[in-house]
C-alpha cells in the first residue's frame, strides 16, 4: 500500500516517527529502503512539539531521473 501511495502522489516525501515508536521506525525504514533500493536520507532532530524525531526523506520512483 505504501508503494502505491508513493507512486500515486509523485514528489518528495518525508516520513517521521517520534522517539519511542520503535516498531513504526523499523517498519518505515524497511519499507522505504525496499521502495527506494536504499536511495533515501534519514536524520534525527529535535522538534519543539514532538521532541526527538526520526525523518526519512525520499523521492517517489516516478519522480526520479533514470
C-alpha positions as CSV (number, residue, x, y, z in Angstrom):
1,X,0.0,0.0,0.0
2,X,2.8,2.5,0.8
3,X,4.4,1.8,-2.6
4,X,1.1,2.6,-4.3
5,X,0.7,5.8,-2.4
6,X,4.3,6.9,-3.1
7,X,3.8,6.2,-6.8
8,X,0.4,7.8,-7.0
9,X,1.4,11.1,-5.4
10,X,4.7,11.8,-7.1
11,X,7.3,14.0,-5.5
12,X,9.5,14.3,-2.4
13,X,8.2,12.6,0.7
14,X,9.0,13.0,4.4
15,X,8.0,10.2,6.8
16,X,8.5,10.9,10.5
17,X,8.5,8.9,13.7
18,X,8.7,10.1,17.3
19,X,11.2,8.7,19.8
20,X,10.0,5.5,21.3
21,X,8.0,4.4,18.3
22,X,10.5,1.7,17.6
23,X,8.1,-0.6,15.6
24,X,7.0,2.3,13.4
25,X,10.6,3.3,12.8
26,X,11.6,-0.2,11.9
27,X,8.6,-0.6,9.6
28,X,9.2,2.7,7.7
29,X,13.0,2.1,7.4
30,X,12.4,-1.3,5.8
31,X,9.5,-0.1,3.6
32,X,11.4,3.0,2.4
33,X,14.6,1.1,1.9
34,X,12.8,-1.6,-0.2
35,X,10.9,1.1,-2.2
36,X,14.0,3.2,-2.9
37,X,16.6,0.5,-3.1
38,X,18.4,2.3,-0.3
39,X,18.3,5.7,-2.0
40,X,16.9,7.9,0.8
41,X,18.1,10.2,3.5
42,X,17.5,9.7,7.2
43,X,18.1,12.1,10.0
44,X,17.2,12.7,13.7
45,X,16.3,16.1,15.0
46,X,14.6,17.8,17.9
47,X,11.1,19.1,17.2
48,X,9.7,21.8,19.5
49,X,6.4,20.0,19.8
50,X,7.2,16.3,19.4
51,X,10.7,16.0,20.9
52,X,13.2,13.7,19.2
53,X,12.0,12.8,15.7
54,X,13.5,10.5,13.1
55,X,12.7,11.5,9.5
56,X,13.2,9.7,6.2
57,X,13.3,11.8,3.0
58,X,12.7,10.1,-0.3
59,X,11.5,10.8,-3.9
60,X,8.8,8.7,-5.4
61,X,10.2,6.4,-8.1
62,X,8.1,8.1,-10.8
63,X,9.7,11.5,-9.9
64,X,13.3,10.3,-10.4
65,X,15.5,10.8,-13.4
66,X,16.8,7.5,-14.6
